[in-house]
């Protein structure tokens, strides 16, 4: 999207940055004129989803020379200067906006209060209306909060041009995906619309800044306000005492906290890059976790389609919904798990004569599941890495992984891992077990670990 040298010269060519070579690859078969600042998301299927502001929403396949395919039309129409967030894995919200062209100086259409969602993990994704805001608005910002709710701030109810201060919307509103309801919150003291920004801070507050005074002359505000969401008034925060600075996909890592018993949710939210009503990098993941001595064992998302590589704010939330101050953590394919002490090298044993043959091996291997731990809540429709330890007096031939009695994976070399796709039903218990085999045919079984799918 965007223009080349003047507003009427559109750049139709999407390009992909090649990290390995430091060059751009042009998607010559996917040239398309899109409005300024399109809502683009990496989708769970690996394609890039364009959620608007056009009415027609599409996938962009970035392989080869590229290709667009239509996914679905939204119900309202064009949502120019609306906003959008991916509020859960593959689930996108679009909210507000106007059917007027982005820079229509003669626009008199009121901004819409409607909102719609689409689930890209469904077999046939379609847009559906959710509850509307109390206030129609465009030129607003939508910010993901660590508890998964969406905060909408600023904007105008419509009017001529990009914004109209005579129809300023000062009240913030918050959408709860679980209840599909909006709550009207405190009002801002400054009109914030065109060229305003809003982003989540590591302490769970939201910074709202900038914006035009009015639609003529581009008179800019240099002020900023900080909003404290309701969860900061529900009691003491949990505290993160230690966390890694980087992890890899599917890895289990440790968070130190003295509040482990009260933790009900672990999330991370990507650092912001917001402009013109849309945060390009905003993303949230709900992470599987289990209590451990002195903290929590947490499992990172399985791949970059559900969690693009980069830096995230890691939050733990207690039973009252209060978030911690975030730790900053990086996820990428090359990261190692949480560092552990380097073991002291064992001296090389003195060679001994070849022993006299002994009777056939009758000792079974020993195996145990090290992650996830018993009682872990795992996310529905997510990929969970099951990790096992195994040892034998002679040697382990293979380790088999079973989920509720069904053979799911086999691994032949340590570390023994199995990536399990958690089914969709809510609050369902699954029994995990491993079996380790040696060359003599002896079999050892682990203790059963029970995990429960999220609600």
DRENKE-398536 format. One record per residue (C-alpha): residue number from 0; residue in one letter; x negated, y negated, z. Coordinates in steps of 0.05 Angstrom, whole numbers, plus 5000, padded with zeros to 4 digits. Example, Ala and Ser with C-alpha at 12.3 -4.5 7.8 and 13.67 -1.06 7.14 Angstrom:
2
 num residuo   xx   yy   zz
   0       A 4754 5090 5156
   1       S 4727 5021 5143
***
This chain:
455
 num residuo   xx   yy   zz
   0       X 5000 5000 5000
   1       X 4981 4927 5000
   2       X 4961 4877 4946
   3       X 4895 4867 4911
   4       X 4884 4792 4902
   5       X 4953 4760 4906
   6       X 5023 4779 4930
   7       X 5046 4802 4862
   8       X 4986 4849 4847
   9       X 5002 4914 4882
  10       X 4951 4967 4897
  11       X 4986 5033 4880
  12       X 4926 5080 4890
  13       X 4919 5119 4955
  14       X 4849 5140 4973
  15       X 4819 5189 5023
  16       X 4754 5176 5060
  17       X 4705 5234 5055
  18       X 4668 5237 5121
  19       X 4615 5286 5097
  20       X 4593 5244 5038
  21       X 4613 5174 5060
  22       X 4653 5163 4996
  23       X 4725 5151 4976
  24       X 4766 5202 4937
  25       X 4822 5172 4894
  26       X 4890 5206 4891
  27       X 4902 5187 4819
  28       X 4965 5231 4813
  29       X 4999 5198 4873
  30       X 5003 5125 4854
  31       X 5065 5093 4883
  32       X 5086 5023 4904
  33       X 5104 5021 4978
  34       X 5123 4962 5021
  35       X 5071 4929 5064
  36       X 5049 4968 5126
  37       X 5083 5035 5111
  38       X 5097 5082 5169
  39       X 5048 5139 5156
  40       X 5037 5200 5200
  41       X 4995 5263 5196
  42       X 5049 5317 5196
  43       X 5045 5387 5229
  44       X 5040 5418 5159
  45       X 4976 5379 5144
  46       X 5008 5330 5095
  47       X 5019 5256 5109
  48       X 5091 5235 5122
  49       X 5116 5167 5099
  50       X 5174 5150 5147
  51       X 5190 5083 5116
  52       X 5206 5027 5115
  53       X 5237 5049 5048
  54       X 5300 5090 5052
  55       X 5268 5148 5015
  56       X 5217 5184 5058
  57       X 5163 5228 5030
  58       X 5104 5275 5041
  59       X 5037 5257 5010
  60       X 4994 5318 4994
  61       X 4922 5292 4997
  62       X 4890 5353 4965
  63       X 4861 5347 4895
  64       X 4887 5286 4859
  65       X 4947 5280 4907
  66       X 5022 5288 4900
  67       X 5085 5258 4930
  68       X 5147 5300 4947
  69       X 5213 5273 4973
  70       X 5233 5297 5043
  71       X 5299 5260 5057
  72       X 5333 5193 5054
  73       X 5348 5158 5119
  74       X 5420 5138 5134
  75       X 5414 5063 5143
  76       X 5373 5042 5083
  77       X 5309 5001 5080
  78       X 5283 4982 5148
  79       X 5236 4925 5130
  80       X 5200 4897 5190
  81       X 5229 4953 5233
  82       X 5184 4997 5275
  83       X 5170 5071 5282
  84       X 5136 5121 5328
  85       X 5121 5196 5328
  86       X 5149 5209 5398
  87       X 5135 5284 5399
  88       X 5101 5334 5354
  89       X 5131 5324 5285
  90       X 5188 5282 5312
  91       X 5193 5211 5285
  92       X 5236 5152 5308
  93       X 5251 5092 5264
  94       X 5286 5033 5297
  95       X 5313 4965 5277
  96       X 5293 4927 5214
  97       X 5329 4894 5157
  98       X 5350 4912 5087
  99       X 5323 4845 5063
 100       X 5258 4847 5024
 101       X 5197 4835 5070
 102       X 5185 4763 5049
 103       X 5255 4743 5027
 104       X 5260 4668 5044
 105       X 5335 4671 5032
 106       X 5351 4729 5078
 107       X 5413 4718 5120
 108       X 5427 4791 5139
 109       X 5428 4806 5213
 110       X 5376 4855 5238
 111       X 5402 4925 5254
 112       X 5405 4956 5324
 113       X 5409 5026 5295
 114       X 5357 5080 5304
 115       X 5345 5147 5270
 116       X 5301 5209 5281
 117       X 5275 5265 5238
 118       X 5243 5331 5260
 119       X 5189 5352 5211
 120       X 5182 5420 5244
 121       X 5253 5439 5222
 122       X 5264 5483 5162
 123       X 5299 5427 5125
 124       X 5283 5360 5158
 125       X 5339 5309 5156
 126       X 5349 5240 5186
 127       X 5403 5232 5239
 128       X 5426 5172 5278
 129       X 5411 5168 5352
 130       X 5439 5118 5402
 131       X 5431 5045 5379
 132       X 5395 4991 5417
 133       X 5435 4937 5453
 134       X 5403 4885 5408
 135       X 5392 4884 5333
 136       X 5321 4864 5318
 137       X 5265 4862 5267
 138       X 5192 4841 5275
 139       X 5191 4878 5341
 140       X 5141 4929 5368
 141       X 5153 5000 5392
 142       X 5104 5028 5443
 143       X 5097 5100 5466
 144       X 5094 5107 5542
 145       X 5056 5164 5578
 146       X 5122 5196 5600
 147       X 5145 5202 5527
 148       X 5195 5145 5528
 149       X 5191 5089 5476
 150       X 5189 5015 5496
 151       X 5214 4963 5445
 152       X 5194 4891 5455
 153       X 5204 4825 5419
 154       X 5235 4811 5352
 155       X 5289 4769 5322
 156       X 5362 4783 5308
 157       X 5354 4761 5236
 158       X 5359 4696 5199
 159       X 5320 4663 5143
 160       X 5252 4690 5123
 161       X 5209 4735 5165
 162       X 5235 4711 5232
 163       X 5281 4662 5264
 164       X 5266 4636 5334
 165       X 5338 4613 5341
 166       X 5358 4687 5345
 167       X 5300 4709 5389
 168       X 5308 4775 5426
 169       X 5273 4770 5494
 170       X 5299 4832 5530
 171       X 5257 4895 5527
 172       X 5292 4962 5515
 173       X 5270 5033 5529
 174       X 5292 5096 5493
 175       X 5292 5163 5529
 176       X 5288 5221 5478
 177       X 5313 5271 5530
 178       X 5378 5235 5543
 179       X 5383 5197 5477
 180       X 5398 5132 5514
 181       X 5372 5061 5515
 182       X 5360 5020 5578
 183       X 5356 4944 5575
 184       X 5298 4920 5617
 185       X 5265 4855 5637
 186       X 5260 4797 5587
 187       X 5197 4766 5560
 188       X 5184 4692 5573
 189       X 5157 4678 5503
 190       X 5188 4691 5435
 191       X 5146 4745 5401
 192       X 5162 4765 5331
 193       X 5123 4761 5266
 194       X 5048 4774 5278
 195       X 5060 4796 5350
 196       X 5029 4858 5379
 197       X 5043 4907 5436
 198       X 5001 4965 5461
 199       X 4996 5013 5519
 200       X 4941 5000 5570
 201       X 4904 5055 5608
 202       X 4940 5036 5673
 203       X 5008 5050 5641
 204       X 5027 4978 5631
 205       X 5041 4947 5563
 206       X 5006 4886 5535
 207       X 5049 4842 5490
 208       X 5014 4784 5455
 209       X 5015 4733 5399
 210       X 5070 4719 5349
 211       X 5096 4660 5309
 212       X 5132 4603 5342
 213       X 5179 4598 5282
 214       X 5186 4617 5209
 215       X 5153 4555 5181
 216       X 5081 4532 5184
 217       X 5055 4597 5215
 218       X 5050 4565 5284
 219       X 5018 4621 5325
 220       X 5023 4636 5399
 221       X 4957 4651 5434
 222       X 4991 4675 5498
 223       X 5000 4745 5525
 224       X 5045 4780 5575
 225       X 5038 4846 5611
 226       X 5099 4890 5625
 227       X 5103 4940 5682
 228       X 5151 4997 5665
 229       X 5199 5025 5717
 230       X 5155 5086 5732
 231       X 5105 5039 5767
 232       X 5157 5024 5821
 233       X 5171 5096 5842
 234       X 5114 5107 5891
 235       X 5040 5121 5894
 236       X 5002 5142 5831
 237       X 4968 5209 5824
 238       X 4893 5202 5814
 239       X 4845 5234 5765
 240       X 4778 5245 5800
 241       X 4742 5277 5742
 242       X 4753 5294 5669
 243       X 4710 5310 5608
 244       X 4694 5256 5558
 245       X 4705 5302 5498
 246       X 4738 5369 5483
 247       X 4750 5412 5422
 248       X 4814 5438 5393
 249       X 4847 5494 5431
 250       X 4798 5489 5488
 251       X 4817 5494 5561
 252       X 4786 5439 5604
 253       X 4788 5419 5677
 254       X 4817 5355 5707
 255       X 4797 5341 5779
 256       X 4854 5314 5822
 257       X 4877 5319 5894
 258       X 4949 5314 5870
 259       X 4952 5379 5830
 260       X 5012 5407 5869
 261       X 5056 5348 5850
 262       X 5037 5343 5776
 263       X 5094 5358 5728
 264       X 5067 5332 5662
 265       X 5000 5320 5628
 266       X 4999 5277 5566
 267       X 4951 5238 5524
 268       X 4966 5179 5480
 269       X 4921 5156 5423
 270       X 4888 5088 5429
 271       X 4926 5035 5392
 272       X 4915 5000 5326
 273       X 4977 4957 5317
 274       X 4995 4903 5268
 275       X 5059 4877 5234
 276       X 5109 4918 5276
 277       X 5073 4985 5269
 278       X 5019 5020 5309
 279       X 4980 5060 5257
 280       X 4945 5106 5307
 281       X 4998 5115 5361
 282       X 5008 5188 5379
 283       X 5027 5229 5440
 284       X 5016 5302 5459
 285       X 5046 5340 5517
 286       X 4991 5387 5542
 287       X 4998 5456 5573
 288       X 4968 5460 5642
 289       X 4963 5502 5705
 290       X 4941 5488 5776
 291       X 4870 5506 5795
 292       X 4826 5497 5856
 293       X 4814 5423 5861
 294       X 4854 5403 5800
 295       X 4885 5427 5735
 296       X 4865 5471 5677
 297       X 4891 5437 5614
 298       X 4893 5463 5543
 299       X 4879 5417 5485
 300       X 4923 5419 5422
 301       X 4906 5472 5372
 302       X 4889 5430 5310
 303       X 4883 5362 5279
 304       X 4952 5365 5246
 305       X 4986 5358 5314
 306       X 4931 5316 5344
 307       X 4886 5277 5296
 308       X 4814 5271 5320
 309       X 4797 5209 5359
 310       X 4802 5177 5428
 311       X 4861 5187 5473
 312       X 4885 5162 5541
 313       X 4894 5222 5587
 314       X 4950 5216 5638
 315       X 4976 5261 5693
 316       X 5047 5248 5718
 317       X 5076 5270 5784
 318       X 5144 5295 5805
 319       X 5170 5224 5809
 320       X 5147 5209 5738
 321       X 5091 5163 5760
 322       X 5030 5164 5715
 323       X 4957 5161 5736
 324       X 4909 5111 5709
 325       X 4884 5144 5645
 326       X 4817 5174 5631
 327       X 4791 5164 5560
 328       X 4776 5229 5524
 329       X 4756 5246 5453
 330       X 4780 5306 5414
 331       X 4746 5333 5352
 332       X 4728 5399 5320
 333       X 4655 5397 5342
 334       X 4665 5381 5415
 335       X 4644 5431 5468
 336       X 4688 5448 5528
 337       X 4677 5416 5596
 338       X 4603 5423 5613
 339       X 4586 5476 5664
 340       X 4519 5486 5701
 341       X 4466 5521 5662
 342       X 4453 5589 5694
 343       X 4384 5606 5721
 344       X 4349 5652 5670
 345       X 4343 5724 5692
 346       X 4271 5750 5690
 347       X 4257 5797 5633
 348       X 4258 5868 5662
 349       X 4197 5911 5660
 350       X 4203 5964 5606
 351       X 4220 6033 5633
 352       X 4214 6101 5600
 353       X 4273 6125 5560
 354       X 4320 6156 5611
 355       X 4342 6227 5610
 356       X 4410 6232 5575
 357       X 4467 6225 5624
 358       X 4536 6255 5622
 359       X 4587 6222 5576
 360       X 4613 6153 5597
 361       X 4675 6157 5640
 362       X 4677 6085 5665
 363       X 4731 6040 5637
 364       X 4717 5967 5619
 365       X 4740 5912 5665
 366       X 4780 5854 5635
 367       X 4819 5794 5659
 368       X 4855 5734 5629
 369       X 4819 5669 5647
 370       X 4866 5621 5611
 371       X 4923 5605 5615
 372       X 4932 5620 5689
 373       X 4992 5653 5720
 374       X 5050 5604 5725
 375       X 5028 5559 5669
 376       X 5082 5521 5631
 377       X 5067 5525 5556
 378       X 5098 5480 5503
 379       X 5151 5511 5458
 380       X 5129 5516 5385
 381       X 5057 5501 5403
 382       X 4994 5542 5393
 383       X 4963 5567 5458
 384       X 4893 5597 5463
 385       X 4891 5659 5508
 386       X 4820 5671 5534
 387       X 4796 5735 5567
 388       X 4734 5761 5601
 389       X 4712 5834 5592
 390       X 4653 5875 5615
 391       X 4631 5948 5613
 392       X 4573 5989 5639
 393       X 4554 6005 5567
 394       X 4588 5954 5524
 395       X 4657 5928 5504
 396       X 4680 5950 5435
 397       X 4742 5905 5429
 398       X 4794 5868 5469
 399       X 4868 5870 5450
 400       X 4917 5815 5470
 401       X 4989 5832 5485
 402       X 5048 5783 5494
 403       X 5108 5815 5528
 404       X 5083 5884 5506
 405       X 5070 5866 5433
 406       X 4999 5869 5405
 407       X 4985 5798 5382
 408       X 4909 5794 5370
 409       X 4844 5833 5373
 410       X 4775 5804 5385
 411       X 4709 5841 5382
 412       X 4659 5790 5409
 413       X 4657 5743 5468
 414       X 4685 5694 5483
 415       X 4748 5736 5472
 416       X 4804 5691 5447
 417       X 4873 5696 5417
 418       X 4914 5639 5388
 419       X 4987 5652 5404
 420       X 5045 5612 5373
 421       X 5095 5600 5429
 422       X 5167 5614 5405
 423       X 5222 5562 5409
 424       X 5268 5585 5466
 425       X 5268 5541 5529
 426       X 5247 5565 5598
 427       X 5230 5635 5575
 428       X 5178 5678 5612
 429       X 5124 5714 5573
 430       X 5078 5768 5601
 431       X 5006 5764 5577
 432       X 4958 5823 5584
 433       X 4892 5846 5554
 434       X 4863 5915 5543
 435       X 4788 5926 5535
 436       X 4759 5987 5500
 437       X 4689 6017 5500
 438       X 4657 6063 5449
 439       X 4675 6125 5490
 440       X 4748 6108 5486
 441       X 4757 6085 5557
 442       X 4809 6031 5566
 443       X 4815 5978 5620
 444       X 4876 5933 5630
 445       X 4881 5863 5659
 446       X 4930 5840 5711
 447       X 4993 5812 5677
 448       X 4995 5736 5673
 449       X 5064 5705 5666
 450       X 5074 5638 5631
 451       X 5138 5600 5618
 452       X 5159 5560 5557
 453       X 5176 5486 5568
 454       X 5247 5461 5575
***
